[in-house]
Amino acid sequence: MAQKTDFYTLPDEDVLESLRKDVEGIARPAGTSGARSGAGARRAEGSGARRFASSSQGNTKPVIAASLSLFVCGAGQAFNRQVKLGALMFLLAVFAGASHWGMTAAWPELVRVGEILGFGEPQLMMVTASMDLLLLGVILSSVLQAYQRAEFDGGRFEGYNEPVLSGLASLLVPGFGQILNGQIGKAGIFLFCLLAGGLVAALIRFSPLLRIIGVSLPSDLLATALGPVAASVLGIGFMAWILSVYDAVLVASLRRRLT
């Protein structure tokens, strides 16, 4: 007996719908993967842009100019193409320093000349102290002006955000780490403490300040007050130095974690 063969037919709509689903099933993972890879690329690109933005410090000329003026008065102005101003500040600093050294070296002769002109040692001491104040003002103004001028010309400096570098800089010179952090106001405060302490020490060591004070005050009062005053001056200078290092490291560390 011959076997009967059955044939089944499918409507065209069912075949097309099945093919369409198969094609969508194949295309969807590829499309999804492409979308994910595109999103990943965009995220990676955005992350790279953020890393670049955090590592970019903007205009670095302010820190260069201020650093130059910190070690050579007027050099930052020359870097900013303010050559005449830089030369003037350099000459003023040299004049103030040379005047202090010359007056202390030739003090007996100056006293004799002052007696002829009607000036005593206290008045001459005030002139010597004014030379020291001039030197302090010129150095401090040179650093601050060089930084601000470079920022005005080229844009803001955001800081390097390197704790070790900032800490070592402030350990070398109080306020230097604050310059590297882009905090010129703090740098000026710490630098002023350093210069003021150094000038007071220079007056005590290289001028007859103590002898003049000893003539004006009773010896027992001078002996009682001199020790605490000297200790206070040295203590304030030392604490300012340590605080400068701590502040430079702390600020740079916080900024680095935030970026």
C-alpha positions as semicolon CSV with decimal commas, in nm:
position;residue;x (nm);y (nm);z (nm)
1;M;0,000;0,000;0,000
2;A;0,146;0,326;-0,108
3;Q;0,231;0,566;0,167
4;K;0,060;0,900;0,166
5;T;0,284;1,204;0,194
6;D;0,148;1,503;0,376
7;F;0,251;1,853;0,276
8;Y;0,219;2,154;0,500
9;T;0,220;2,507;0,377
10;L;0,284;2,826;0,570
11;P;0,131;3,158;0,488
12;D;0,363;3,419;0,351
13;E;0,287;3,650;0,642
14;D;0,411;3,391;0,896
15;V;0,737;3,337;0,707
16;L;0,808;3,709;0,684
17;E;0,725;3,762;1,053
18;S;0,960;3,482;1,155
19;L;1,241;3,620;0,941
20;R;1,184;3,965;1,080
21;K;1,213;3,840;1,438
22;D;1,529;3,647;1,358
23;V;1,688;3,950;1,199
24;E;1,590;4,170;1,495
25;G;1,728;3,909;1,736
26;I;2,061;3,909;1,556
27;A;2,078;4,285;1,514
28;R;1,970;4,378;1,866
29;P;2,278;4,246;2,055
30;A;2,507;4,403;1,802
31;G;2,323;4,733;1,825
32;T;2,312;4,713;2,202
33;S;2,681;4,632;2,215
34;G;2,754;4,922;1,985
35;A;2,545;5,153;2,197
36;R;2,719;5,032;2,508
37;S;3,059;5,064;2,349
38;G;2,966;5,413;2,231
39;A;2,846;5,508;2,577
40;G;3,162;5,357;2,725
41;A;3,370;5,555;2,482
42;R;3,184;5,871;2,574
43;R;3,231;5,797;2,943
44;A;3,600;5,726;2,888
45;E;3,633;6,041;2,687
46;G;3,455;6,241;2,956
47;S;3,670;6,083;3,226
48;G;3,980;6,165;3,026
49;A;3,861;6,521;2,984
50;R;3,801;6,549;3,357
51;R;4,145;6,408;3,431
52;F;4,298;6,652;3,188
53;A;4,101;6,938;3,340
54;S;4,210;6,840;3,690
55;S;4,574;6,806;3,588
56;S;4,571;7,127;3,387
57;Q;4,672;7,418;3,608
58;G;4,578;7,697;3,373
59;N;4,826;7,981;3,349
60;T;5,152;7,881;3,520
61;K;5,329;8,212;3,463
62;P;5,219;8,361;3,800
63;V;5,399;8,094;4,000
64;I;5,711;8,133;3,787
65;A;5,714;8,511;3,821
66;A;5,652;8,503;4,197
67;S;5,920;8,237;4,249
68;L;6,175;8,444;4,058
69;S;6,099;8,753;4,266
70;L;6,111;8,547;4,583
71;F;6,478;8,463;4,526
72;V;6,590;8,767;4,324
73;C;6,397;9,087;4,388
74;G;6,265;9,228;4,060
75;A;6,329;8,913;3,855
76;G;5,957;8,837;3,836
77;Q;5,891;9,182;3,692
78;A;6,157;9,121;3,427
79;F;5,987;8,788;3,347
80;N;5,660;8,977;3,302
81;R;5,838;9,218;3,065
82;Q;5,828;9,499;3,321
83;V;6,202;9,546;3,302
84;K;6,211;9,904;3,433
85;L;5,996;9,820;3,733
86;G;6,205;9,511;3,805
87;A;6,527;9,713;3,785
88;L;6,382;9,974;4,020
89;M;6,281;9,714;4,277
90;F;6,618;9,543;4,255
91;L;6,804;9,870;4,306
92;L;6,580;9,964;4,600
93;A;6,646;9,629;4,765
94;V;7,020;9,663;4,711
95;F;7,012;10,020;4,844
96;A;6,821;9,921;5,158
97;G;7,044;9,624;5,232
98;A;7,365;9,815;5,163
99;S;7,247;10,109;5,374
100;H;7,179;9,884;5,672
101;W;7,517;9,714;5,640
102;G;7,701;10,043;5,584
103;M;7,536;10,216;5,880
104;T;7,610;9,932;6,120
105;A;7,968;9,901;5,994
106;A;8,038;10,275;6,031
107;W;7,826;10,331;6,340
108;P;8,087;10,516;6,553
109;E;8,158;10,763;6,271
110;L;7,785;10,816;6,215
111;V;7,736;10,885;6,586
112;R;8,006;11,153;6,581
113;V;7,855;11,311;6,269
114;G;7,509;11,290;6,425
115;E;7,628;11,468;6,739
116;I;7,755;11,753;6,526
117;L;7,420;11,775;6,343
118;G;7,218;11,732;6,659
119;F;7,111;11,367;6,607
120;G;7,153;11,105;6,874
121;E;7,182;10,725;6,852
122;P;6,806;10,666;6,884
123;Q;6,739;10,879;6,576
124;L;7,012;10,698;6,382
125;M;6,864;10,368;6,495
126;M;6,528;10,473;6,357
127;V;6,690;10,545;6,020
128;T;6,851;10,199;6,021
129;A;6,519;10,037;6,107
130;S;6,349;10,231;5,825
131;M;6,601;10,082;5,581
132;D;6,502;9,737;5,702
133;L;6,134;9,817;5,659
134;L;6,203;9,941;5,307
135;L;6,382;9,615;5,225
136;L;6,092;9,411;5,364
137;G;5,835;9,612;5,169
138;V;6,026;9,593;4,841
139;I;6,077;9,216;4,858
140;L;5,716;9,148;4,957
141;S;5,579;9,387;4,694
142;S;5,798;9,233;4,425
143;V;5,661;8,883;4,490
144;L;5,296;8,988;4,513
145;Q;5,307;9,225;4,216
146;A;5,484;8,973;3,993
147;Y;5,221;8,707;4,068
148;Q;4,922;8,936;4,021
149;R;5,057;9,091;3,703
150;A;5,120;8,751;3,544
151;E;4,768;8,642;3,641
152;F;4,624;8,962;3,498
153;D;4,804;8,909;3,167
154;G;4,752;8,536;3,118
155;G;4,473;8,411;3,343
156;R;4,431;8,247;3,681
157;F;4,672;7,993;3,825
158;E;4,485;7,704;3,991
159;G;4,773;7,543;4,183
160;Y;4,977;7,229;4,125
161;N;4,797;7,026;4,396
162;E;5,113;6,830;4,480
163;P;5,135;6,790;4,861
164;V;5,499;6,677;4,872
165;L;5,616;6,954;4,641
166;S;5,422;7,223;4,829
167;G;5,542;7,098;5,167
168;L;5,907;7,094;5,062
169;A;5,872;7,442;4,911
170;S;5,732;7,584;5,236
171;L;6,001;7,401;5,431
172;L;6,259;7,583;5,220
173;V;6,091;7,926;5,240
174;P;5,769;7,992;5,435
175;G;5,500;8,094;5,185
176;F;5,664;7,927;4,886
177;G;5,430;7,627;4,912
178;Q;5,132;7,862;4,918
179;I;5,257;8,018;4,593
180;L;5,263;7,670;4,436
181;N;4,908;7,617;4,564
182;G;4,794;7,942;4,402
183;Q;4,721;8,115;4,736
184;I;4,917;8,436;4,704
185;G;4,743;8,601;5,000
186;K;4,857;8,331;5,242
187;A;5,200;8,335;5,083
188;G;5,230;8,706;5,159
189;I;5,141;8,652;5,526
190;F;5,393;8,373;5,581
191;L;5,661;8,555;5,384
192;F;5,603;8,868;5,593
193;C;5,654;8,666;5,913
194;L;5,982;8,531;5,776
195;L;6,113;8,869;5,665
196;A;6,002;9,049;5,981
197;G;6,167;8,790;6,202
198;G;6,485;8,802;5,996
199;L;6,503;9,181;6,009
200;V;6,447;9,186;6,385
201;A;6,724;8,931;6,426
202;A;6,950;9,141;6,203
203;L;6,881;9,451;6,410
204;I;6,964;9,266;6,730
205;R;7,275;9,100;6,591
206;F;7,426;9,366;6,364
207;S;7,318;9,694;6,523
208;P;7,354;9,861;6,865
209;L;6,981;9,823;6,930
210;L;7,020;9,639;7,259
211;R;7,276;9,885;7,387
212;I;7,050;10,180;7,302
213;I;6,756;10,010;7,472
214;G;6,979;9,938;7,772
215;V;7,061;10,308;7,807
216;S;6,695;10,406;7,789
217;L;6,563;10,141;8,031
218;P;6,678;10,028;8,373
219;S;6,916;9,736;8,354
220;D;6,702;9,508;8,574
221;L;6,393;9,572;8,362
222;L;6,589;9,510;8,044
223;A;6,731;9,184;8,177
224;T;6,385;9,071;8,286
225;A;6,206;9,158;7,960
226;L;6,473;9,072;7,703
227;G;6,455;8,695;7,746
228;P;6,077;8,659;7,702
229;V;6,072;8,905;7,412
230;A;6,347;8,722;7,225
231;A;6,184;8,386;7,295
232;S;5,849;8,517;7,172
233;V;5,997;8,647;6,848
234;L;6,175;8,318;6,780
235;G;5,870;8,115;6,880
236;I;5,636;8,309;6,654
237;G;5,874;8,275;6,362
238;F;5,915;7,900;6,421
239;M;5,540;7,842;6,453
240;A;5,474;8,040;6,137
241;W;5,727;7,824;5,953
242;I;5,569;7,498;6,072
243;L;5,220;7,630;6,001
244;S;5,325;7,723;5,648
245;V;5,442;7,366;5,580
246;Y;5,128;7,213;5,733
247;D;4,894;7,447;5,546
248;A;5,069;7,388;5,212
249;V;5,045;7,008;5,245
250;L;4,687;7,015;5,374
251;V;4,550;7,242;5,100
252;A;4,727;7,054;4,821
253;S;4,601;6,719;4,958
254;L;4,240;6,835;4,984
255;R;4,242;6,979;4,634
256;R;4,394;6,663;4,494
257;R;4,122;6,449;4,648
258;L;3,848;6,677;4,516
259;T;3,971;6,671;4,156
